[in-house]
Amino acid sequence: MSKKTRLQKPTRTLTRVSFPKFGPAKAFLENLPDTKEELEATILKKFISELEAKGRKFSTPISTGGWPDFETKEDGQRIGIEMVEIFNPDIGRKQGIQREYRKAIHEGIASIISEFHGLEITLSDNYQMPEYPSVKSSAGKRLVDLYV
């Protein structure tokens, strides 16, 4: 039996809010599983059940162990389902910092950029551990100057 993969990113509570025509809004909270396999299975089950609620019919999805993550069939047609990372607000914030650095570095080399047709700046940042300082701080400006 394979060992279950524990998630490295913090999980969150899945929240749905119902807004009835009459009365107050009602929130439905559900804790999501801690392991990647159980989390993917839960999300897949919810995805399939929503499609079935709209009249679609699928066979029971099975894990492929490769790509795509799961396969199912609808009317004999094979369908692959690939699971993706769940968005983590901390990652979004760090990606915003990366975009700020990319923009600052690009502006710093603007005078010579035409000589580098197709230049793409990518930061290999080890997930910003430790986290980058703000581009506008003196430490951030020093980092930009190192590249320019």
LINRA-V208094 format. One record per residue. PHI is phi in whole degrees, 0 to 359 (NA if undefined). D_FIRST is the distance of its C-alpha to the first C-alpha in Angstrom with 1 decimal. Layout:
BEGIN
PHI,D_FIRST ; PHI,D_FIRST
END
This chain:
BEGIN
NA,0.0 ; 282,3.8 ; 283,6.6 ; 285,9.1 ; 275,12.4 ; 278,15.4 ; 290,18.6 ; 274,21.3 ; 268,24.0 ; 292,25.3 ; 270,24.5 ; 236,27.4 ; 280,28.4 ; 280,28.8 ; 236,32.4 ; 243,34.4 ; 236,38.1 ; 257,40.2 ; 246,43.9 ; 290,45.8 ; 296,49.3 ; 234,50.6 ; 97,49.4 ; 284,47.3 ; 295,44.1 ; 233,40.9 ; 262,37.7 ; 243,34.3 ; 254,31.7 ; 219,27.9 ; 284,25.4 ; 270,22.6 ; 297,19.0 ; 273,18.1 ; 266,14.9 ; 302,15.5 ; 297,13.1 ; 292,14.8 ; 296,18.1 ; 298,18.0 ; 296,17.1 ; 295,20.0 ; 295,22.4 ; 299,21.7 ; 300,22.4 ; 294,25.6 ; 299,26.6 ; 297,26.3 ; 295,28.0 ; 293,30.9 ; 294,31.5 ; 293,31.4 ; 295,33.9 ; 264,36.2 ; 97,36.1 ; 275,33.4 ; 233,31.0 ; 234,27.5 ; 282,24.8 ; 297,21.4 ; 295,19.9 ; 239,16.7 ; 283,14.6 ; 268,15.6 ; 76,13.3 ; 209,16.7 ; 251,20.2 ; 291,21.0 ; 297,18.1 ; 224,18.7 ; 230,21.0 ; 215,23.2 ; 226,26.5 ; 228,29.9 ; 52,32.6 ; 80,30.8 ; 274,30.6 ; 288,27.3 ; 231,26.6 ; 264,24.2 ; 236,23.4 ; 254,22.7 ; 274,21.8 ; 238,23.9 ; 298,24.2 ; 277,25.7 ; 296,29.1 ; 244,29.7 ; 305,33.5 ; 295,33.4 ; 294,32.2 ; 300,35.1 ; 296,37.6 ; 294,36.6 ; 294,36.8 ; 297,40.3 ; 297,41.2 ; 301,40.1 ; 298,42.4 ; 297,45.2 ; 295,44.9 ; 302,44.7 ; 296,47.8 ; 296,49.7 ; 293,49.0 ; 299,50.0 ; 295,53.2 ; 291,54.0 ; 250,53.9 ; 303,55.6 ; 291,58.7 ; 244,57.0 ; 298,54.1 ; 297,56.1 ; 283,55.9 ; 243,52.1 ; 305,51.6 ; 84,48.0 ; 298,47.1 ; 233,44.0 ; 261,43.2 ; 235,39.6 ; 265,38.7 ; 265,35.8 ; 248,35.5 ; 52,32.2 ; 56,31.8 ; 52,35.1 ; 246,34.0 ; 287,36.6 ; 294,37.8 ; 295,40.9 ; 285,44.2 ; 302,46.0 ; 301,47.8 ; 279,51.0 ; 283,50.8 ; 295,52.6 ; 293,49.4 ; 295,48.0 ; 297,51.3 ; 296,51.1 ; 298,47.6 ; 299,49.0 ; 298,52.1 ; 296,49.9 ; 274,48.8 ; 268,52.2
END
